[in-house]
């Protein structure tokens, strides 16, 4: 262990000789050691130094080890520190149960055996490391869930905004369309027919544009880098070809694409062939599979 990555050990014992013995043993392993003569100071040192493990004597003046452990375990900032209870008097099975119920992780009898002390301390350090890994993993999982919820909320908010825009657009478009249709009876048959054809064509174009813009916004939320990556690899794609890539990416059928774009089956077939040529695909290679793998 390097000096730069020492683990911190807190020793709580009111007997100086015990402290000296533990210091000598732990210093050989290059632990950074702090000492406290009673439970009250042990709690203060735990808060101040945030040790990786605590060796807590049971019987101490002013505040004994059990009371100190209960205070430490009630503090969210230091409650996960592993604690080894040491005692030369409280050695019964009932005493062991009391220590574990108070929150101790290990239990050792005095006088200290250097080999046992090192083994127990190393065990608690490994426990501490595992605890910290679990905490980090839980934080990462929580952050991932938070990011997912945030993204979903953004998507829902954008969908609501798009719906409002769509509602306003539809209302205005319908009002304008009604007025134009009402005026058709004032025109002769040929002019009225041409006007009606223009109205239908305009309606299709406007509907496609508003549908695509709304669709594009939602798609970018789910696949944020798709468009930029697509155009980096294939900068010569037209807007219509980009739209088709999105539809194929979403596994939409020809019938669904035709209903959105108002393309005929023959026009869609030709568009697929042009895409395969731009992507450099052979006739037997799947356009759908190629686009699905694009990210």
Protein Blocks (a to p, Z undefined) as FASTA:
>chain_A
ZZklcccdddddfbfklmmmmmmmmmmnopacdddfbfklmmmmmmmnopabdcddfbdg
hiafklmmmmmmmpmklmmpccddddfklmcfklmmmmmmnopabdcdddddfklmmmmm
mmmmmmmmmmmmmmmmmmmmmmmmmmmmmmmmmmmmmmmmmmmmmmmmmmmmmmmmmmmm
mmmmmpcfklmmmmmmmmmmmmmmmmmmmmmmmmmmmmmmmmmmlmmmmmmmmmmbcfkl
mmmmmmmmnopafklmmmmnopafklmmmmmmmmmmmnopafkbcfklmmmmpZZ
